[in-house]
Protein backbone atom coordinates (compact mmCIF):
# COMPACT_ATOMS: atom_id res chain seq x y z
CA UNK A 1 0.00 0.00 0.00
CA UNK A 2 1.11 3.52 -0.70
CA UNK A 3 -0.71 6.52 0.72
CA UNK A 4 -0.30 9.49 -1.63
CA UNK A 5 -2.62 11.93 0.08
CA UNK A 6 -5.35 11.87 2.69
CA UNK A 7 -7.33 15.13 2.88
CA UNK A 8 -7.73 16.55 6.41
CA UNK A 9 -11.52 16.10 6.19
CA UNK A 10 -12.80 13.30 3.97
CA UNK A 11 -16.39 12.27 3.35
CA UNK A 12 -16.20 9.74 0.53
CA UNK A 13 -14.15 6.82 -0.73
CA UNK A 14 -14.06 6.23 -4.47
CA UNK A 15 -13.07 2.61 -5.06
CA UNK A 16 -11.67 0.95 -8.13
CA UNK A 17 -13.11 -2.57 -8.45
CA UNK A 18 -10.87 -5.16 -10.11
CA UNK A 19 -7.81 -6.16 -8.08
CA UNK A 20 -8.91 -3.62 -5.44
CA UNK A 21 -12.10 -5.08 -3.95
CA UNK A 22 -10.87 -8.60 -4.64
CA UNK A 23 -7.56 -10.25 -5.41
CA UNK A 24 -7.82 -13.02 -8.01
CA UNK A 25 -4.92 -13.34 -10.47
CA UNK A 26 -6.76 -15.93 -12.60
CA UNK A 27 -9.75 -13.61 -13.17
CA UNK A 28 -7.45 -10.61 -13.73
CA UNK A 29 -5.62 -12.57 -16.44
CA UNK A 30 -8.83 -13.86 -18.04
CA UNK A 31 -10.27 -10.32 -18.23
CA UNK A 32 -7.42 -9.48 -20.59
CA UNK A 33 -7.17 -12.83 -22.37
CA UNK A 34 -10.87 -13.51 -23.12
CA UNK A 35 -11.47 -10.45 -25.34
CA UNK A 36 -8.06 -10.91 -27.00
CA UNK A 37 -9.00 -14.53 -27.74
CA UNK A 38 -12.22 -13.34 -29.40
CA UNK A 39 -10.38 -10.67 -31.40
CA UNK A 40 -7.82 -13.25 -32.52
CA UNK A 41 -10.59 -15.58 -33.70
CA UNK A 42 -12.30 -12.79 -35.68
CA UNK A 43 -9.02 -11.81 -37.30
CA UNK A 44 -8.00 -15.41 -38.01
CA UNK A 45 -4.87 -15.02 -35.88
CA UNK A 46 -3.42 -17.16 -33.12
CA UNK A 47 -4.14 -16.01 -29.56
CA UNK A 48 -0.42 -15.73 -28.71
CA UNK A 49 0.23 -13.63 -31.78
CA UNK A 50 -2.67 -11.26 -31.07
CA UNK A 51 -1.80 -10.96 -27.39
CA UNK A 52 1.82 -10.19 -28.21
CA UNK A 53 0.81 -7.47 -30.67
CA UNK A 54 -1.56 -5.79 -28.21
CA UNK A 55 1.00 -5.97 -25.40
CA UNK A 56 3.64 -4.40 -27.62
CA UNK A 57 1.17 -1.72 -28.71
CA UNK A 58 0.36 -0.82 -25.09
CA UNK A 59 4.03 -0.79 -24.07
CA UNK A 60 4.99 1.42 -27.01
CA UNK A 61 2.08 3.75 -26.25
CA UNK A 62 3.23 4.16 -22.62
CA UNK A 63 6.80 4.88 -23.72
CA UNK A 64 5.89 7.42 -26.41
CA UNK A 65 2.84 9.12 -24.82
CA UNK A 66 4.07 9.17 -21.23
CA UNK A 67 0.84 7.61 -19.93
CA UNK A 68 -0.72 4.15 -20.02
CA UNK A 69 -3.54 3.18 -22.39
CA UNK A 70 -6.52 1.20 -21.13
CA UNK A 71 -7.34 -2.14 -22.74
CA UNK A 72 -10.57 -0.57 -24.03
CA UNK A 73 -8.71 2.27 -25.77
CA UNK A 74 -6.14 -0.16 -27.16
CA UNK A 75 -8.99 -2.28 -28.56
CA UNK A 76 -10.44 0.87 -30.18
CA UNK A 77 -7.16 1.29 -32.03
CA UNK A 78 -7.50 -2.33 -33.18
CA UNK A 79 -10.93 -1.57 -34.66
CA UNK A 80 -13.20 -2.62 -31.78
CA UNK A 81 -15.55 0.22 -30.82
CA UNK A 82 -16.36 1.11 -27.23
CA UNK A 83 -19.91 -0.21 -27.67
CA UNK A 84 -18.63 -3.53 -28.99
CA UNK A 85 -16.09 -3.70 -26.18
CA UNK A 86 -18.84 -3.20 -23.60
CA UNK A 87 -20.90 -5.97 -25.23
CA UNK A 88 -17.92 -8.36 -25.32
CA UNK A 89 -17.17 -7.79 -21.66
CA UNK A 90 -20.83 -8.37 -20.75
CA UNK A 91 -20.81 -11.60 -22.72
CA UNK A 92 -17.40 -12.93 -21.72
CA UNK A 93 -16.98 -12.04 -18.04
CA UNK A 94 -18.71 -14.08 -15.34
CA UNK A 95 -17.46 -12.81 -11.95
CA UNK A 96 -19.27 -15.51 -9.93
CA UNK A 97 -17.07 -18.12 -11.62
CA UNK A 98 -14.05 -16.67 -9.79
CA UNK A 99 -15.33 -14.74 -6.76
CA UNK A 100 -17.18 -15.60 -3.58
CA UNK A 101 -18.60 -13.57 -0.69
CA UNK A 102 -15.90 -11.82 1.32
CA UNK A 103 -17.11 -11.35 4.91
CA UNK A 104 -13.90 -9.54 5.96
CA UNK A 105 -14.43 -6.96 3.22
CA UNK A 106 -18.11 -6.69 4.19
CA UNK A 107 -17.18 -6.00 7.81
CA UNK A 108 -14.56 -3.43 6.77
CA UNK A 109 -17.03 -1.57 4.54
CA UNK A 110 -19.65 -1.71 7.27
CA UNK A 111 -17.29 0.05 9.69
CA UNK A 112 -16.11 2.60 7.09
CA UNK A 113 -19.72 3.34 6.07
CA UNK A 114 -20.30 5.11 9.38
CA UNK A 115 -17.82 7.83 8.35
CA UNK A 116 -17.75 7.73 4.52
CA UNK A 117 -20.01 7.57 1.47
CA UNK A 118 -18.86 5.11 -1.20
CA UNK A 119 -18.67 5.18 -4.98
CA UNK A 120 -17.31 2.62 -7.44
CA UNK A 121 -15.44 3.76 -10.56
CA UNK A 122 -14.51 0.94 -12.91
CA UNK A 123 -13.39 0.42 -16.50
CA UNK A 124 -15.81 -2.51 -16.64
CA UNK A 125 -19.47 -2.07 -17.67
CA UNK A 126 -21.99 -1.39 -14.89
CA UNK A 127 -23.57 -4.83 -15.39
CA UNK A 128 -20.23 -6.55 -14.65
CA UNK A 129 -19.73 -4.24 -11.65
CA UNK A 130 -23.13 -5.24 -10.27
CA UNK A 131 -22.35 -8.94 -10.78
CA UNK A 132 -18.95 -8.52 -9.12
CA UNK A 133 -20.33 -6.72 -6.08
CA UNK A 134 -23.08 -9.36 -5.78
CA UNK A 135 -20.54 -12.20 -5.98
CA UNK A 136 -18.48 -10.54 -3.22
CA UNK A 137 -21.62 -10.02 -1.11
CA UNK A 138 -21.14 -6.24 -0.91
CA UNK A 139 -23.74 -4.94 -3.41
CA UNK A 140 -25.70 -3.06 -0.73
CA UNK A 141 -22.77 -0.74 0.00
CA UNK A 142 -22.64 0.78 -3.48
CA UNK A 143 -25.46 2.93 -4.83
CA UNK A 144 -23.09 4.96 -7.00
CA UNK A 145 -21.47 2.92 -9.77
CA UNK A 146 -19.65 4.64 -12.63
CA UNK A 147 -18.78 2.12 -15.34
CA UNK A 148 -17.38 2.10 -18.86
CA UNK A 149 -20.91 2.62 -20.22
CA UNK A 150 -21.66 5.57 -17.89
CA UNK A 151 -19.30 8.18 -19.38
CA UNK A 152 -18.26 6.21 -22.49
CA UNK A 153 -14.61 6.83 -21.64
CA UNK A 154 -12.26 4.77 -19.52
CA UNK A 155 -9.80 5.71 -16.78
CA UNK A 156 -7.28 7.40 -16.80
CA UNK A 157 -9.78 9.93 -18.26
CA UNK A 158 -10.97 12.23 -15.48
CA UNK A 159 -14.64 12.11 -16.54
CA UNK A 160 -15.58 8.96 -14.55
CA UNK A 161 -14.16 10.53 -11.37
CA UNK A 162 -16.01 13.81 -11.98
CA UNK A 163 -19.20 11.80 -12.49
CA UNK A 164 -18.67 10.01 -9.17
CA UNK A 165 -18.11 13.36 -7.39
CA UNK A 166 -21.29 14.72 -8.92
CA UNK A 167 -23.28 11.66 -7.80
CA UNK A 168 -21.81 11.92 -4.30
CA UNK A 169 -22.50 15.67 -4.21
CA UNK A 170 -19.04 16.35 -2.80
CA UNK A 171 -16.03 18.46 -3.80
CA UNK A 172 -12.84 16.70 -4.89
CA UNK A 173 -11.10 17.79 -1.69
CA UNK A 174 -13.39 15.56 0.38
CA UNK A 175 -12.90 12.40 -1.69
CA UNK A 176 -10.22 9.72 -1.50
CA UNK A 177 -9.62 7.43 -4.49
CA UNK A 178 -8.44 3.87 -3.92
CA UNK A 179 -7.13 1.50 -6.54
CA UNK A 180 -4.39 -0.91 -7.59
CA UNK A 181 -3.07 0.95 -10.67
CA UNK A 182 -1.42 4.32 -10.06
CA UNK A 183 -1.82 5.65 -13.63
CA UNK A 184 -5.50 4.72 -13.90
CA UNK A 185 -6.89 4.93 -10.38
CA UNK A 186 -4.72 7.41 -8.45
CA UNK A 187 -3.02 9.93 -10.77
CA UNK A 188 -6.26 11.40 -12.27
CA UNK A 189 -7.96 11.88 -8.85
CA UNK A 190 -4.80 13.47 -7.39
CA UNK A 191 -4.81 15.92 -10.30
CA UNK A 192 -8.43 16.78 -9.48
CA UNK A 193 -7.47 17.50 -5.89
CA UNK A 194 -8.67 14.26 -4.31
CA UNK A 195 -6.76 12.08 -1.92
CA UNK A 196 -5.32 8.83 -3.23
CA UNK A 197 -4.28 5.47 -1.82
CA UNK A 198 -2.64 2.82 -3.99
CA UNK A 199 -3.42 -0.73 -2.81
CA UNK A 200 -1.78 -4.06 -3.65
CA UNK A 201 -5.14 -5.85 -3.44
CA UNK A 202 -8.11 -6.33 -1.16
CA UNK A 203 -5.83 -7.24 1.75
CA UNK A 204 -4.87 -3.55 1.91
CA UNK A 205 -8.53 -2.50 1.88
CA UNK A 206 -8.98 -4.59 5.06
CA UNK A 207 -6.54 -2.18 6.76
CA UNK A 208 -8.26 1.05 5.69
CA UNK A 209 -10.08 1.59 8.97
CA UNK A 210 -6.72 1.99 10.68
CA UNK A 211 -5.23 4.17 7.92
CA UNK A 212 -8.25 6.47 7.75
CA UNK A 213 -8.92 6.72 11.46
CA UNK A 214 -9.55 10.36 12.33
CA UNK A 215 -9.93 11.60 8.75
CA UNK A 216 -13.58 10.69 8.15
MG1 LIG B 1 -8.05 -2.39 -10.72
Boltz pocket constraint, residues with backbone or C-beta under 6 A from the ligand:
constraints:
  - pocket:
      binder: B
      contacts: [[A, 16], [A, 17], [A, 18], [A, 19], [A, 20], [A, 179], [A, 180], [A, 181]]
      max_distance: 6.0
